[in-house]
Amino acid sequence: MTEKKTVTFQSLLEILMVSTRLGLTSFGGPVAHLGYFHEEYVRRRKWMDEKSYADLVALCQFLPGPASSQVGIGVGLMRGGLLGGLIAFLGFTLPSVLALIIFALVLQGFDIGDAAWIHGLKIVAVAVVAHAILGMAQKLTPDLPRKTIALFALAVTLLWQTAFTQVGVILIAAVLGYVIFKSHTAEDEKRMHFPISKGVGYVSLGLFFGLLILLPVLREATALNWIAMFDSFYRSGSLVFGGGHVVLPLLEREFVPTGWLSEEAFLAGYGATQAVPGPLFTFAAYIGAIINGWQGGLLATAAIFLPAFLLILGTLPFWDALRRNSKISRALMGVNAAVVGILIAAFYHPIWTSSILAPIDFVFAAILFSMLVYWKLPPWVVVLTGAVGGLVLYMIF
């Protein structure tokens, strides 16, 4: 167990600086973000151990919403309380939010989805995720039963790609872990520091479900555009399993048929979203800005991320006690192995399949991987090298 830490201004400033740097450099989608978080928070800064990080990832994979953003919020909450979680969220999210609002207001018709430097950043994601998976696999799948669970999760996740596949795989892995590891006794694990009371957790969960019920009622009763807009984004953020790509069809269904924006504007924003770092959920900022300027962009961002914040704030106060229970610990051994399999599946598709298109791409990925793993260069250097390298490869090949 660790002693309770006091949250200081210095620690909050550190959270802001680290999360903002991640928000400026974390390209490649949610799985790549988990790799960047693992490199920064676990390997370099040691804010949490491998097991605690894997448990947090497992929880966020199970919850609806943007898993990588919830992991970042969770790290901030455990490091700096409620304010730390909010700062971690803002640092990681605002860079892409501001970029997409600018795209919406100024560059809607500019096609950057196939830019050469974007391809270079996709190859960076290959190196980052491969590094994270290797590290997590060594810790979380040390024996044959857990390797087998990871293989099961990989196969099912790749072959049956539905919105609820990941949740189903995690539930099955929990049952398998509980049954297979009956002789396992829970270790005296390092306590996850979380300076938020269970009362705050109850209030957060109450707000999550209360808004989910109340907002549609207010929408019908008032017919105010901003309430209707908030409701659409909040509901989309509440009911999504499987990450940012899954929310796109939900948002299209909410806003294109209603005439709030055209199909062409929607697709232009989708291309812009692929080009910026940070979470894919920030696509909401683009849609909001198209509908009602920068104010709409900020309102949409708050609405779509609010469920994620309430859910992680509502579940984490209970998560530490649950994971230290011997029965839950056995189940989590299976769940963490499954998370490795899920990450490997996502590493193949969409990261590998959309990035490694030719032998030169594989060579470049190997170079970036070596820079990160063997030469120990900072992630931002690897990201910059990837962007420049993408342009060079385009000119040469």
N, C-alpha and C positions, 0 to 999 in steps of 0.2 A: 504494500500500500504506500502511497505517496502522501506527503503532507499537503494540506490545502494551501493553495497559492493565492497571493493577493494580486488582484488585477490592478495594474498601474498604467499611468498614461504612456509610459515607455513601451509596455507590452502591447497596448492598443495601437500605438504608432507603428510598431513592428508588424502587427497583423495587417495594418493598412498598406504598408509598403510592400510586404511579401505578396499579399493577395492582388494588389494592383499590378505588380510585375507579372504575376501569373495571368491576370486578365489581359495584359498587353501581348503576351507571348504564347498563350495556350491555344494553338491551332489544332484541328484534327477531329473535333467532336468529343462526345462524353467519355468514351473509353480512353482516348488520348489525354483528356483532362485528368482522369484518375491516375494516369501514369505520371503526369507533371506533378500532381499533388503528392504522390508517393515519393518522388524524387526530392521534392522540396521539404515536405513536412516530416517525412519518416527518415529518409536517408541523410539529408543534409542537416536539418535543424533538430531532428529527434524530438519533436513536440509530442509524438506518440509512438508506441512500439508497433511492430508489424501486426501483432494479433489484434490490438485495439483498432488499428486502421482497417484491417480486414473485416472485423465485426461491424464497424461503421459503414463500410461499403456494402456489406450484406444487408444491413438494415435499410439503407437508401435504395438498394436494388428492389427491395420488397415493397417499399412505399410508392404510391403514385407520385408523379412529378419528375423534374429533371434531376437524375441521380447524382451527377457530378456537382451540380450546384448545391444539393443538399449535403454532400460530403464536405464541401468547402464551408458551408454554414456551420455544420457540426464541428469541424475543427476549430472554427472561430469561437463557437459557443463554449467548447471545452477549454479553450485557451484564455478567453477573455469575457466569459459570461454573455449576457444578452447583447450588450454593446459590441463585444468582440464578434459575435455572430453577424450582427448587422454590418459592421465594418468589413468583415471578410466577404460578405455578399456584395456590398457596394464596390469594393476594390476589384473583385473578379468580374462583375457584371457591367459596371458603368462604361468602361472603354468601348465595348461593342455596342451598348445602347446608344451612346453619343454618336458613334460612327454610323449606325444604321439610321438614326434620325437625320443626320446630315445627308446620307444617301437618299432618304425619302424626300427631303426638301430640295436637293440640288441635283443629284445624279441618278434619278430614277431610270433613265434610259441608257445608262452606261453599262455595257456588258463586260463584266470582269470575271464571270464564272469560270472561264477557261484560260485565264491568264497564266503565263509560264511560272511566275513566282508562287502562285497558288499551288501548282503541282509540286513545286519544291517543298512547300510547307506540308503537303500531304505525305511526302516521303519522310519528313521529320517525324510526323506522327507514327510512322512505322517503327522508327528507331526507338522512340520514347516508350511506346506501348510494349515493344518486345523486351525492353529493359525492365519495365515494371512487372511484366508477366513472369520473367525468369526469377526475379527476386521473390515474388509472392509464391510462386510454385515451390521453390526450395523450402520455404517456411511452412506452407499450408498443405502440401501434398507429399509428405516425407515417406509414406508407406504405400503398399500396394492397394489397400482398400480405398484410400483417398484419391490415389491416382485414377482408380477405376471410376469413382464418382465424378471426377473432373472430366474423364472421357465421356461418360454418360451425358453430362451437362453440355459438353461441346457438341456431341452428335445431335441431341434433341434440339438445342437452340438453333443450330444451323439448318436442320431438316424441316422443322416446323416453326416457321417464323410468324408467330401471331403476337398480338398485344399482351396475351397472358401467359405465353410460354415461359418467360423468365420466372414469373411468380410460381407457376406450377413446378418448374425444375427445382427451385429453392425449397418448396414445401416437401417434395419427394426426397431431396437430399437431406433435409432435416430429419425425416423419418428414418432414412437409411443410417444416418449418423447415430441416432438414438439407439437403434437396434444393434448395429455393428460394434459400437464402442461401449458396450455395457460394462466392461471391466475397467474402463477409464475412470479415474478419479480426477475431479477438477483441481487444477493447480492453483496455488495462491497467486492469482494473476494481479498484475499491476492495475490499480484502480484507475478508472477513467475520471479525470477531474472535470466536474460539471457543476459550476456554481449557480445552478438554477433549481428552485424547489419543485417538488411534485405538484404543488398547488398551481404554479405557473403552467406546468404541463397539462393539468386538467383544464385550465382556462383556455389554453391554446387549442386543444382538441375540441372543446366546446365551440370556440369561435369558428374553427374549420367547418364543422358540420352545420353550425347555425347559419353562416354566410351561404353555404351551399343550398340551404333551404330557403333562406330569406330573400336573397338577391332576385331569383326569378319572380317571387311575389311582388317585390318592389318594382321590378321591371314592368309587370303587367299593370300595376296600380298607378304608376306615375307617368309612363310613356316618355321619360326623359332619356335623351340619347346617351348621356354619359353613364347613366345607370345601366342601360342596355349593353353598352360597350364593356363596362366593368364586369357585368354578369357573364358575358360571352368569354372574356379572357379568363376570369376566375374559374369558370366551369371547365374550360379547356385545360387549365393547369392542374385541376383537381382530379381529373378522370383519365390521365395519361399514364400508362405503364409502358416502359421500354425506351424512354429517352426522347430527345428533341425531335428526331425524324418522325415519330409517331404523332406529334402534336400538329404537324403541318397539314395533314388532311382534315383534322378537326377545325383548324383555323380557317381553312379554305371553305369548309361547309358553313361556318358561322358568318363569314363576311363577304364571300363572292356572290352567292345566290341572292343575298339581301341587297346587293347593289352598293355596298359601302366602299368597295374597290373592285376594279376590273381584274379579269384573269391575267391580263398582260402585266398589270402592276403587281399582282401577287407573285408571278414568276420572276419578275425583275428583282423584287425584294428577296426572293429565295436565293437567287444567284449572289446578291450582295451579302447575304447572311453566311454563305459558304466561305466568303473571302475575309471575314473578320474573325479575330480570336474570341474566346469566351463561349458561353452556352448558346445553343441553337434557339432556346426559348426567347432570346432577345429579338428574334424575328417579330415578336409582338410589338416592339418599339417602332419598327418600320411601319407595320400596319396602322398603329395608332397615329403615327405622324402623318401618314397619307390621309387619314380620316379627319384629323383635327390638329394638325401642326405639332409643334414640339410638346405642347401640353398633353395632347392625345398620346404621344409616344411615351411620356413619363407615366401617365395614367395606366396605359396598357401594360407597361413593365411591372408596375406595382401590383396590378391585378393578377397577372399570370404567375408571378413568383410568390405571392402571398400564401397560397396553399402549401407550397414547399416549405416556406419558413414556419408556418404554423404546425405542420406535421412533424418536422424534425425537432422543433422546440417542444412539442407535446409528447414525443416518444422517448427522447434521449434521457430524461430524468429517471425513467423506469428501465432503460436498456442496460445500464451498468449492473443493477441488481439481478436482472434476468440472466445476463451472460455469465455471471459468477455462480449461478445455480448449477449443481452437478449435472442434472438432467438436461438443462438448456445448453450447458457446455458441450455435452455429447452431441446434441443436435447441431450445434454450431460448427463442430468439427466437419460434419458432412456439408453444411451450408458453405463454409469457407472454401472447401474443395470444389464445390459446384461453382462458386464465384470465379475461381481460376479457369474452369472450363468455359464459362460464359464469356470471360474476357478473351480467351483464345479464339472462340467463335467470332466475336466482334473484331478481333485482330485480323482474321481472315476476310470477313465481310462485314462492314464495307471498307475497312481501312486498307488491307492488302490489295483487294480486287480493284479499288479505285485509284491506287497509287503506283503499284509496281506493274507497269505496262510493257516494259522492255528490259533487256539485260542491263543496260546502263542505269536504269532506275534502281535495280537491285544492288549494283556496285555502289551507287551513291548512298543508298540506305545503309550498306555495310560500313561505309566511311563515317556517316553520321553516328551510327551505333558505336563505333570505336571511339569517336570523339567524346561521346557521353560516358561510356563505360570504362574504357581503358585509359584515355587521356584525361578523364575527369574534368572536362571543360564545363563551364556553367551552361544550363539549358538555354539561356537567351543567346549565347554564342552559337549553339547548335541551330536554333531557330533562324538566326540571321544568315548563317551559312546555308541553310536549306533554301531560303528565299532567293539569295544571290545565285546559288547553284542551280536552282530551277531555271533562272533566266539564262545562265551560261549553257546549260544542256539544250535549251530551246534554240539558241543561236548556233550551236555546234552541230546538233543532230536534227 
